[in-house]
Structures are given as C-alpha cells and as structure tokens.
Amino acid sequence: MLGDKNQKKLDAINNPKVEKIVRETAERCNPDKITVITDSEEDLAYVRKASIEKGEEQQLKKKGHTVHWDGFHDQARDKENTKYLLPEGEEMGERINSIERQQGLEEVLEYLEGAMEGKEMFVRFFSLGPTDSVFTIPALQITDSAYVAHSEDLLYRAGYEEFKKLDSGDDFFHFIHSAGELDENNNSKHIDKRRVYIDLEEGRVFSTNTQYGGNTIGLKKLAFRHAIKKAMQEGWLAEHMFVMGANGPGDRRTYFTGAFPSACGKTSTAMIPDQTVVGDDIAYLRNIDDTVRAVNVESGIFGIIRDVNPDDDPLIYKVLNTPREMIFSNILVNDGRPYWLGMGEEIPEEGRNHSGQWHKGKTDEQGNEITPSHKNARYTIRISDLENADPKIHDPEGVPVDGIVYGGRDSDTSMPVAEALSWDHGVMTGACLESETTAATLGEAGVRNHNPMANIDFVSVPLGRYIQRHLEFGDSLSEPPTIYGVNYFLRANGDGDYLNDILDKKVWLLWMEGRVNGDFEALQTPVGNIPLYQDLAELFEQQLEKSYSRDEYEEQFALRVDKYLAKVERMREAFAGEQEMPERFFEQLDGQEQRLQAEKDKHHSSIISPFQFKPVP
C-alpha cells in the first residue's frame, strides 16, 4: 500500500509507535493506497489537488477559493456520540459523556473495519502550538478525507520535522478518521453510526461516519480534550480562549486571553478594531519564569461565517473576498460565487448548498424550510492572512498574559465589565459563566446554560479537579494575571433594548488594558472592581467619538443585588453534584453572598447605584 517513496518518508521519522499505528490502521481500514505527507510544498500541493479530484472540494471563481459540503445531517459537532472511553468503574461527572472503554473500542473498531476500501489513506504530521517550543505537542492524523487533510494545512503548523526530533519517543497525540461509506453526494452514508470516541489512556481519538470538521479535524477540539488532561498532569492550562493584543498609549501592547460560550462575543472581542489577534479559539498557558505566557495552539481559523459582513467584521470580510487559499463549507454557491446568511448583500434564489441543488422555499423531510447557507457554515483561513495578525503568532516563547477575560450572555444581572477581587474570585467568575438563550437563534428565550470557563463540552477530567488546577496555577505565580468578567448583553429592565452598542466592547477592553497597567482607579463593589464614570466618558470620546452620559453609566453599572444573589444559589445547585470540588471555590461563593447581603442591608435597596461605591484602597 505504501510503495517505496512513502515507505522512505515513514522510515525517516524512525518512530516505532508511528509505524505501528499506520500499520494497524491500514490492516483494519484496508485502503487502496497510503500516502505519507511531509512538510514539503510538493506534498501539500498533492493534498490540495487530491481534494479537488476526489470531489471533496470544488473550485470557486476567486483564485485559491474552494468549497466543501458536509452531509445534510452532518453539520455540527455530534455531542451525543462524542464520548470518553473510561475503564470500568471510572467516572468524570454527570455532565461529561462517556462509555465503558472496552465496549466503546469494540464498537468503533468494528465500524472502522474496511472503512477505507477503495479510498486513499493520508498520513499527516502536525504541531500543536509553535514548533521548537516548550508548548509544542506533535500530532499524527490519519484520514481518508483529503478535505480534512487540506483543512489541517490551513489550521495547523507543519510537524513532520517535529516528529523526526522525537527520536523514537512516544509523547504525541494521534487521530484516526474515516468518513466511512459514501453516498451519491460523496457524503458519509451511515450517520446513525457516527462515532467520535476519545481514548485518554492512549492519547488518541477514533472518528468515523462523519465529515464535519468539528468531528473529524483531530487537532481541533478532539486534541484539545487530550491537552486538558496533559495540562492537568504537567501543571499548565489548556483553555478554550482567544489570545489578543490590546494597544495602549504609545507603543504599549498588553496581551489578554478570553473565554466566552458560543454566541457571547468571543470572536468579535478577539477582532476588535485597531488591536491584534494571536488566536481566536484555543490557548495553552504556562508559568515560565513567574510569568504567564500563552500561545495559540492553531495557526488558522475555522470560523462561523454567518453574519460576517463588511460593517461588523471588515477584516474577515476582506479576507473572504480576496484571492488566497481558503475553504468555505456548507454555504450556497451560485455561478462560482459563495453566499451566506447575514453577509450584507442579496442572496440568489437558487444554487448548490449542503442539501444539494437548492431553491428558495425548499424544505426538509419535516417540512422545515432549508436556508440557503447553513447556520453553522464555516470558513477556513490562515491567521497570517488577517491584517490585524499579531507579529508574535508563531513566537515559540508565546506572549506574556496580563489579563484574562470571561464573558457570558446575561440580560439582567452582570455589569459590562468588572475586575475580579483576587485570583480565586476570578476563577469563581469563570467557573460561574452562564449563556442565556435567545429566541432568534437558540430556541426558547431566557434559558441560562451554565458553562464553566466556556469549556464544559471539552473538559476531560472531573470538573472539580479542573477548577482546582486553576486555583493552583494562580498559587504558582507571585503576581497572577488580573481576571475580568464582561457582559455585552445587558438589557433595560432585563427585557428591553440592549444597554450597550456592538462597538462599546472596545471601551471595556481598553479600560482593562489601562487598568492592568495602572492608568485607572476603580470602585470596589461586592462582585468586583468597576470603572469610574469619568474614565469611561473619556474613553468613549477618544475611541468611539461619542458621548457617554452619567445616566447610561448608572444604569449599566448598577449593582442588581437580588439578581446576583439568585445566581449564587444557581451556582451552588449547579456544582452540588460535581466531583472533587475545592472548598476554596465555595468560600468565594459564600464571600460574594455575604458582601452582597451586607450592601443590601446598608442601602436598604436591591439596586445600588455605582456612585455609592468607594475607590479601591
């Protein structure tokens, strides 16, 4: 299956574990051909060409642009069938999906038996994090999808040379994927047998009968789960965070990481105008010489394209409309042009999309109208293609982190920005993140989904142990980064108009940047330190050229005591059944409750004006 040329490429790595994995996968999946891809431009060009020739991608009119369509019922991460393989008797908590290890292995390996017959097996080598770095984690991907292999070239750093440096070592992750039997549209046929099984014991993931990137691009959220466990064991953090540079006065640049649940403003924060981006999704954080340094695990973006338009996302929109190597997925194509929901221009009434040939009014089996572009349609680009790409995106030492931001979606409680009172208080802030559903996008409005550190879907250890690791990480530092909570979705009276404009987040960010550098004082409240009115008014004028009234400030930064107390109770209930929860976390909850109650008793009111609070000592 390999042939002399590919065998030599494999031999050059000189790694018995890699050879064993390739051999066993080939024997089980039975491909017609095996191709080993190195870091050479010749090999990378081969992958791009193969994806077109196999019909997994189609060329569009703009040079370098291609489109890929997943199956109609294969448009998102399959949470139900994504499971950890755990030894009998081992548990990770009620919110973490798992299956008994031996049972799960037998099932998924049976599905992979002969799964690559008539197809080509690609053997890929990548680096999670910058190469030649303490952050580097080598990763091996085996797949029968040229689209998956091509996507990873855009999203990750080449790693064939990194594997050579392992010197027969076995400290790497590996991922085995097969799309399985394909239908007439070249899509996975047996979606009922879609499985994504994560084997923490062996540092591997098996994925089959699926093509959607979140289930198949092994180095993304699948590798992330392994990295969280590895970080736990080695004393660092693997987080669902952006990394960005905020530009202060003069040439000062301050780096922040930030975690937000879906639809809470994560990407828009990472892409705030006039700032720089290192990464938009996953970060590794390490204590290096008593400084927190962070890297973007990836070198590209697998981004949701819905609502990317020239007004709200000018930098990304420009990239999507200029010639370069990039992949659209699950959008509408008409006459070689891509179209997506919310792009800011009229969409044709017919074309090709994830449902096949599409026309306006087309419905699915249940009679629901099919949108021209899927709501979860994506684009895949290199971060270096963005005009705001930070010059340190590939720095092997990472960037120094001075601030960590946690953001949720909350209509009636949390202020636009608040600085945690301590590291432990900030960890509590992150662990208590909630995302409130909206009728327009997520079904029933007003449902609060609890999502600790915006990471609940990916945590691969008991949640209590994960939170304890954050507390211990702060203990290891003489001056840990300052933690902030933000909320862009506060409404008048909880259900009226939004109290913030979309671009106001730039002011909150630059207040945080100035605050960590000692430029601003703050007011101390029971839930965190908040900005002084005059500082915000000056920032709004300088940065957005608009006035900011005392009334706006008072409404946005009022302490809604009863709402915060209700959240404390929700959090006690949410964490009550979790394993290994640290007592320090509950001490922070208790302390916040006591401070809130004391302020309520002092002012005889459940809503307290920010003008009632005193400066931080």
KEDRENNU-225266 format. One record per residue (C-alpha): residue in three letters; y, x, z. Coordinates in steps of 0.5 Angstrom, whole numbers, padded with zeros to 4 digits, always signed. Each point is the difference from the previous one (the first is absolute). Layout:
// KEDRENNU-225266
alaYXZ
...
END
This chain:
// KEDRENNU-225266
met+0000+0000+0000
leu+0005+0006+0002
gly-0001+0005-0006
asp+0001+0007+0000
lys+0008-0001+0000
asn+0000-0005+0006
gln-0005+0004+0004
lys+0004+0006+0000
lys+0006-0004+0003
leu-0004-0002+0005
asp-0003+0007+0002
ala+0007+0003+0000
ile+0001-0004+0006
asn-0006+0003+0004
asn-0001-0006+0004
pro-0007-0003+0002
lys+0003-0006+0003
val+0004-0002-0006
glu-0006+0002-0005
lys-0005-0005+0005
ile+0005-0005+0000
val+0001+0000-0008
arg-0008+0001-0001
glu-0002-0006+0005
thr+0006-0005-0003
ala-0003+0002-0007
glu-0007-0002+0002
arg+0002-0006+0003
cys+0005-0003-0005
asn-0003+0003-0007
pro+0006+0001-0004
asp-0001+0002-0007
lys+0005+0006+0001
ile+0003+0004+0005
thr+0007+0003-0001
val+0003+0005+0005
ile+0007+0000+0000
thr+0004+0006+0002
asp+0008+0001+0001
ser+0001+0003-0007
glu+0004-0004-0005
glu-0005-0001-0005
asp-0005-0003+0005
leu+0006-0005+0003
ala+0001-0002-0008
tyr-0007-0001+0000
val+0000-0006+0005
arg+0007-0003-0003
lys-0004+0000-0007
ala-0006-0003+0003
ser+0003-0006+0004
ile+0003-0002-0007
glu-0006+0001-0004
lys-0004-0004+0005
gly+0005-0006+0000
glu+0001+0001+0008
glu+0008+0001-0002
gln+0004-0002-0006
gln+0006+0004-0003
leu+0007-0004+0000
lys+0006+0002-0004
lys+0003+0005+0004
lys-0003+0007+0000
gly-0005+0001+0006
his+0000-0007+0002
thr-0007-0004+0001
val-0002-0006+0003
his-0007-0002+0003
trp-0002-0006+0002
asp-0005-0002+0006
gly-0004-0006+0000
phe+0003-0007+0002
his-0004+0000+0006
asp+0001+0008+0002
gln+0008+0000+0001
ala+0000+0003+0007
arg-0003+0003+0006
asp-0006-0003+0002
lys+0001+0000+0008
glu-0007-0005+0001
asn-0004+0005-0004
thr+0003+0007+0003
lys-0004+0002+0006
tyr-0001+0006+0004
leu-0007+0002+0001
leu-0002+0000+0007
pro-0006+0003+0004
glu-0004-0006+0003
gly+0004-0002+0007
glu+0006+0004-0002
glu+0007-0005-0001
met+0007+0002-0001
gly+0003-0007+0002
glu+0000-0007-0002
arg+0006+0001-0006
ile-0004+0005-0003
asn-0005-0002-0006
ser-0007+0004+0001
ile-0007+0000-0002
glu-0006+0003+0003
arg-0001+0007-0003
gln-0007+0000-0003
gln+0001-0007-0002
gly+0006+0001-0004
leu-0002+0006-0003
glu-0007-0003-0003
glu+0005-0006-0003
val+0005+0004-0003
leu-0005+0006-0003
glu-0004-0006-0003
tyr+0006-0002-0003
leu+0001+0007-0003
glu-0007+0001-0003
gly+0001+0000-0007
ala+0007-0002+0000
met+0003+0005-0005
glu-0005-0001-0005
gly+0003+0001-0007
lys+0006+0003+0003
glu+0003+0007+0002
met+0001+0002+0007
phe+0006+0004+0001
val+0000+0005+0006
arg+0007+0001+0003
phe+0003+0005+0005
phe+0007-0001+0003
ser+0004+0002+0006
leu+0003-0005+0005
gly+0006+0003+0002
pro+0004+0006-0003
thr-0005+0006-0002
asp+0000+0006+0004
ser+0002-0003+0007
val-0003-0002+0007
phe+0001-0007-0003
thr-0005+0001-0006
ile-0006-0004+0000
pro-0005+0001-0006
ala-0003-0007-0003
leu-0005-0001-0005
gln+0000-0006-0004
ile-0006-0002-0005
thr+0001-0006-0004
asp-0002-0004-0007
ser+0007-0002-0001
ala+0005+0004-0004
tyr+0006-0004+0002
val-0002+0001+0008
ala+0000+0008-0002
his+0006-0001-0004
ser+0004-0003+0006
glu-0002+0005+0004
asp+0003+0005-0004
leu+0007-0003+0001
leu-0001-0002+0007
tyr-0003+0007+0003
arg+0000+0007+0000
ala-0005+0004-0004
gly-0005+0003+0004
tyr-0006+0004-0004
glu+0003+0006+0002
glu+0001-0002+0007
phe-0008-0001+0000
lys-0001+0007-0002
lys+0003+0002+0006
leu-0004-0004+0005
asp-0005+0006-0001
ser-0006-0005+0000
gly+0003-0004+0006
asp-0002-0007+0001
asp+0007-0002+0003
phe+0002-0005-0005
phe+0000-0008-0002
his-0004-0003-0006
phe+0000-0006-0003
ile-0005-0004-0005
his+0002-0005-0004
ser-0003-0004-0006
ala+0003-0006-0003
gly-0007-0003-0001
glu-0002-0004-0006
leu+0006-0002-0004
asp+0001-0007-0004
glu+0003-0001-0007
asn+0007+0001+0003
asn-0002+0007+0003
asn+0001-0002+0007
ser-0005+0000+0006
lys-0005-0006-0001
his-0003+0000+0007
ile+0006-0002+0004
asp-0005-0003+0005
lys-0003+0007+0001
arg+0007+0003+0001
arg-0001+0005+0006
val+0004+0006+0003
tyr-0004+0003+0006
ile+0003+0006+0004
asp-0004+0005+0003
leu+0003+0003+0005
glu-0006+0004+0002
glu+0000+0004-0007
gly+0008-0001-0002
arg-0002-0004-0006
val+0001-0007-0003
phe-0004-0004-0005
ser+0003-0005-0004
thr-0003-0004-0005
asn+0001-0006-0005
thr+0008+0000+0000
gln+0005+0004-0004
tyr+0007-0002+0004
gly+0003+0007+0002
gly+0000-0002+0008
asn-0008-0001+0000
thr-0001+0006-0005
ile+0005+0005+0000
gly-0003+0004+0006
leu+0005+0005+0002
lys+0005-0006+0002
lys-0002-0005+0006
leu-0007+0002+0000
ala+0001+0007+0001
phe+0006-0002+0005
arg-0005-0003+0005
his-0004+0006+0000
ala+0006+0004+0001
ile+0002-0004+0006
lys-0007+0002+0003
lys+0001+0007-0001
ala+0007+0000+0002
met-0002-0003+0007
gln-0005+0005+0001
glu+0004+0006-0002
gly+0007-0002+0004
trp+0004-0003-0006
leu+0002-0006-0003
ala-0001-0003-0007
glu+0004-0006-0001
his+0002-0006-0005
met+0007+0003+0000
phe+0005+0002-0005
val+0004+0007+0000
met+0007+0000-0002
gly+0006+0004+0001
ala+0007-0003+0003
asn+0006+0003-0003
gly+0005+0001+0006
pro+0007+0003+0000
gly+0001+0007-0005
asp-0007+0002-0002
arg-0004-0002+0006
arg-0006-0004-0001
thr-0004-0003+0005
tyr-0008-0002-0001
phe-0003-0006+0002
thr-0007-0003+0000
gly-0001-0008+0000
ala-0005-0005+0000
phe+0001-0008-0002
pro-0005-0005-0001
ser+0000-0003-0007
ala+0006-0003-0003
cys+0004+0002+0006
gly+0004+0005-0004
lys-0004+0007+0000
thr+0001+0002-0007
ser+0008-0003+0000
thr+0001+0005+0006
ala-0003+0006-0003
met+0004-0001-0006
ile+0007-0002+0003
pro+0005+0003-0005
asp+0003+0007+0001
gln-0006+0002+0004
thr-0006+0004-0002
val-0007-0002+0000
val-0006+0004+0002
gly-0005-0005+0000
asp-0001-0008+0001
asp-0007-0001+0003
ile-0004+0005+0004
ala+0002+0006+0004
tyr-0003+0005+0004
leu+0004+0002+0006
arg-0002+0007+0004
asn+0003+0003+0006
ile+0002+0007-0003
asp+0003+0005+0005
asp+0003-0006+0004
thr+0003-0004-0006
val-0003-0006-0003
arg-0001+0002-0008
ala-0002-0005-0005
val-0003+0000-0007
asn-0001-0006-0005
val-0008+0000-0001
glu+0001-0002-0007
ser+0005+0002-0006
gly+0001-0006-0003
ile+0001-0008+0001
phe-0005-0006-0001
gly+0006-0005+0001
ile+0000-0007-0001
ile+0004-0002-0006
arg+0002-0007+0002
asp+0008-0001+0001
val+0001+0008-0003
asn+0007-0002-0003
pro+0006+0004-0002
asp+0004-0003+0005
asp-0004+0001+0006
asp-0005+0006-0002
pro+0005+0004-0005
leu-0004+0007+0001
ile-0007-0003-0001
tyr+0002-0005-0005
lys+0003+0006-0004
val-0007+0004+0000
leu-0004-0006-0002
asn+0005-0001-0006
thr+0000+0007-0003
pro-0006+0004-0003
arg-0004+0004+0004
glu-0008+0000+0002
met-0001-0006+0005
ile-0004-0006+0000
phe+0001-0008+0001
ser-0005-0004+0003
asn-0001-0008+0000
ile+0007-0001-0004
leu+0001-0004-0006
val+0000+0003-0007
asn+0004-0002-0006
asp+0001+0004-0006
gly-0002+0006+0003
arg+0005-0001+0006
pro-0001-0001+0007
tyr+0003-0006+0004
trp-0001-0002+0008
leu+0003-0005+0005
gly+0007+0001+0002
met+0001+0005-0005
gly+0007-0003-0001
glu-0001-0002-0008
glu-0003-0006-0003
ile-0008+0001-0001
pro-0003-0002-0006
glu-0005-0007+0000
glu-0006+0004-0003
gly-0003+0006+0000
arg-0006+0004+0004
asn-0001+0001+0007
his-0005+0000+0006
ser-0003-0007-0003
gly-0001+0003-0007
gln+0004-0004-0005
trp+0006-0004+0004
his+0005-0005-0002
lys+0005-0004+0004
gly-0004-0005+0004
lys-0007+0003+0000
thr-0004-0002+0006
asp-0006+0003+0004
glu-0006-0004+0002
gln+0003-0003+0006
gly+0006-0003-0005
asn+0005+0005+0003
glu+0005+0003-0005
ile-0001+0007-0002
thr+0006+0004+0001
pro+0002+0005-0006
ser-0001+0006+0004
his-0004+0000+0007
lys+0004+0000+0006
asn-0004+0007+0002
ala+0002+0003-0006
arg+0001+0008+0000
tyr+0003+0006-0003
thr-0003+0007+0001
ile+0005+0006-0001
arg+0001+0007+0003
ile+0006+0000+0005
ser+0003+0006-0003
asp+0002-0005-0006
leu+0005-0003+0005
glu+0007+0002+0000
asn+0000+0000+0008
ala-0006+0004+0001
asp+0001+0005+0005
pro-0001+0007-0001
lys-0005+0001+0005
ile-0005-0005-0002
his-0005+0006-0001
asp+0002+0005+0005
pro-0006+0002+0004
glu+0003+0000+0006
gly+0003-0007+0000
val+0006-0003+0002
pro+0003+0000+0007
val+0000-0007+0003
asp+0006-0002+0005
gly-0001-0008+0000
ile-0006-0005-0001
val+0002-0007-0002
tyr-0005-0006+0001
gly+0002-0006-0004
gly-0002-0008+0000
arg+0002-0006-0002
asp+0003-0005+0005
ser+0004-0006-0001
asp+0003-0001+0007
thr-0001+0006+0005
ser+0001+0007-0002
met+0006+0003-0001
pro+0002+0004-0007
val-0001+0007+0004
ala-0002+0002+0007
glu-0002+0007+0002
ala-0006+0001+0005
leu+0002+0002+0007
ser-0005+0005+0000
trp-0006+0002-0004
asp-0005-0004+0004
his+0005-0006-0001
gly+0000+0002-0008
val-0008+0000+0000
met+0000-0007+0003
thr+0005-0002-0005
gly-0004+0002-0006
ala-0006-0003+0003
cys+0003-0007+0001
leu+0002+0000-0007
glu+0000-0007-0003
ser+0001-0003-0007
glu+0002-0007-0001
thr-0003-0004-0006
thr+0005-0004-0005
ala-0002-0006-0004
ala+0003+0003-0006
thr-0005+0006+0000
leu-0006-0001+0005
gly-0001-0007+0001
glu+0001-0003+0007
ala+0007+0002+0002
gly+0001+0003+0007
val-0007+0002+0002
arg+0001+0007+0004
asn-0005+0005-0002
his-0001+0006+0005
asn-0001+0007-0004
pro+0001+0006+0005
met+0003+0005-0004
ala-0001-0004-0006
asn-0007+0004+0000
ile-0005-0006+0002
asp-0003+0000-0006
phe-0002+0007+0000
val-0001+0003+0007
ser-0007+0003+0000
val+0000+0001+0008
pro+0001-0005+0006
leu+0007-0003+0000
gly+0001+0002+0007
arg-0002+0007-0002
tyr+0004+0001-0006
ile+0006-0002+0005
gln-0002+0005+0005
arg+0000+0005-0005
his+0008-0002-0002
leu+0002+0001+0007
glu-0004+0007+0001
phe+0004+0002-0006
gly+0006-0001+0003
asp-0002+0003+0006
ser-0002+0007-0004
leu+0008+0000-0002
ser+0006+0003+0004
glu+0004-0005-0004
pro-0004-0005-0004
pro+0004-0004-0006
thr+0004-0006+0002
ile-0003-0006-0002
tyr+0004-0006-0002
gly-0002-0008-0002
val+0003-0003-0005
asn+0000-0007-0003
tyr+0003-0003-0006
phe-0002-0007+0000
leu+0004-0003+0006
arg+0003-0007-0002
ala+0005-0004+0003
asn-0003-0004+0006
gly-0006+0002-0003
asp-0001-0004-0006
gly+0007+0000-0003
asp+0003+0006-0005
tyr-0002+0007+0001
leu+0005+0003+0004
asn-0001+0007-0004
asp+0001+0002-0007
ile-0005+0004-0004
leu+0004+0006+0000
asp+0002+0000+0007
lys-0006+0004+0002
lys+0004+0006-0003
val+0004-0001+0006
trp-0005-0001+0005
leu-0003+0007-0003
leu+0006+0004+0000
trp+0001-0003+0008
met-0007+0003+0001
glu+0002+0007-0003
gly+0006+0000+0003
arg-0003-0002+0007
val-0005+0006+0000
asn+0005+0005-0002
gly+0005-0002+0006
asp+0005-0003-0004
phe+0000-0007+0003
glu+0000-0003+0007
ala-0005-0006+0001
leu+0000-0006+0005
gln-0006-0001+0005
thr-0004-0006-0001
pro-0007-0002+0003
val-0003+0000-0006
gly+0003+0007-0003
asn+0007+0003-0001
ile+0004-0003-0006
pro+0006+0002-0004
leu+0008-0001+0003
tyr+0003-0005-0004
gln+0006+0005-0003
asp-0005+0005-0002
leu-0004-0005-0005
ala+0007-0003-0002
glu+0002+0007-0003
leu-0007+0001-0003
phe+0000-0007-0004
glu+0007+0002-0002
gln-0002+0007-0002
gln-0007-0001-0003
leu+0001-0007-0003
glu+0007-0001+0000
lys+0000-0007+0003
ser+0003-0002+0007
tyr-0005-0002+0006
ser+0003-0005+0005
arg-0001+0000+0007
asp-0003-0007+0000
glu-0005+0003-0005
tyr-0002+0006+0005
glu+0000-0005+0006
glu-0005-0005-0004
gln-0004+0006-0003
phe-0001+0004+0007
ala+0000-0006+0005
leu-0006+0001+0005
arg-0004-0006-0001
val-0004+0001+0007
asp-0005-0006-0001
lys-0002+0002-0007
tyr-0001+0007+0003
leu-0004-0003+0006
ala-0004-0004-0005
lys-0002+0006-0004
val-0002+0004+0006
glu-0005-0006+0002
arg-0003+0000-0007
met-0001+0008+0000
arg-0004-0001+0007
glu-0004-0005-0003
ala-0001+0004-0007
phe-0002+0006+0004
ala-0004-0003+0005
gly-0007+0001-0003
glu+0001+0007-0003
gln-0004+0005+0002
glu+0003+0007+0004
met+0007-0003+0000
pro+0004+0005+0004
glu+0003-0002+0007
arg+0007+0003-0003
phe+0001-0005-0005
phe-0001-0006+0005
glu+0005+0004+0004
gln+0005+0000-0006
leu-0001-0008-0001
asp+0001-0001+0008
gly+0006+0004+0000
gln+0003-0004-0006
glu-0001-0006+0003
gln+0003+0002+0007
arg+0006+0002-0004
leu+0001-0006-0004
gln-0001-0005+0006
ala+0005+0004+0004
glu+0005+0000-0005
lys-0001-0008-0001
asp+0001-0001+0008
lys+0006+0005+0000
his+0004-0004-0006
his-0004-0007+0001
ser-0001-0001-0007
ser-0006+0001-0005
ile+0005+0003-0005
ile+0004+0006+0001
ser+0006+0003-0004
pro-0001+0007-0002
phe+0007+0001+0003
gln-0002-0001+0007
phe-0004+0007+0000
lys+0002+0006+0002
pro-0001+0007-0003
val-0006+0004+0000
pro+0001+0005+0006
END
